[in-house]
Amino acid sequence: MHGLTTLALFAALDVVVRGQDTIGFGPYFSLGPTQSWISEATTTLVLPEVPSPQEERLALWPGMGTSGGDLIQALAVSFEDPAANCGASAGQWCTWASTLQGVQLGGDQVPASPGDELEMHYVYNDSTGEYDQSVAINGEVVSTLSTSSGNAEGWGTAVECQVDACTGTVAAHQYVSTTVILDSADESFGDTLALNEATSSGLTTSDGGKTWKVNTINIQSHTFNI
């Protein structure tokens, strides 16, 4: 794995799961670190079918590692018992705004279905010095969270298994309409791109390296065997 996102973000996540028996990571799209910092990032995850059977537990997330050691990560999680976690039915995901900050902080957890479009939005609030985070399902905001986390240095997607889900298969899925905005231009930011079992429509900037866009990120199906 390469870059700040794939190394530091996954390492940070290990803090919260270190006591569990099994954890693994699959495909990713990774950017960072930047010579500037990320002031805003938006992407839309088109939810695939949950793994079959649903076991504990499989997560899809776009995340940002920060100078404060935090991991800003809106989550879509398939649980063995989704009803117990967010009131979801079998075959649904649970989704919520979340930040790993020593402990896992989170907004409201709500059900989401395969085919739903989850817009995950992170923006630095100059007046509070916090990142404001929101998750919207098909255009309706359902979960929010604000945290003091330093400055985000990298952005990337993850496919993460824990416990019994680490022998299951994750369906292929897409992130669309992804935009990462830096505080100041960094023309070399695109050179930090790393891909694993993923393709994209191409990373572009039209303003000298401050705003970076990718129309489609395609994450391949992946079978864990851990």
Number of C-alpha atoms within 10 A of each C-alpha: 11 16 19 22 32 26 13 20 26 18 12 17 18 14 13 14 13 10 8 10 9 14 19 18 17 19 21 26 23 26 25 27 23 23 16 18 22 27 20 20 24 19 24 24 24 18 22 18 16 22 18 13 13 20 21 18 20 28 22 22 21 26 28 29 30 23 13 13 17 26 27 30 29 29 24 24 24 28 26 19 16 22 15 10 16 19 15 21 15 16 18 25 32 23 29 27 27 27 25 21 19 13 10 14 14 19 19 15 21 20 20 23 21 13 13 17 22 29 23 27 23 27 19 23 15 9 6 11 14 17 24 19 26 23 28 20 21 15 11 10 13 19 21 21 21 23 21 16 21 17 22 31 22 28 28 23 26 23 17 23 27 20 17 17 29 22 15 20 18 27 16 15 18 18 23 21 14 20 20 21 19 22 15 16 19 17 16 14 21 17 11 16 18 19 19 14 13 18 17 16 12 11 17 15 18 9 10 13 17 20 21 22 20 18 15 18 25 18 25 18 14 16 14 16 10 14
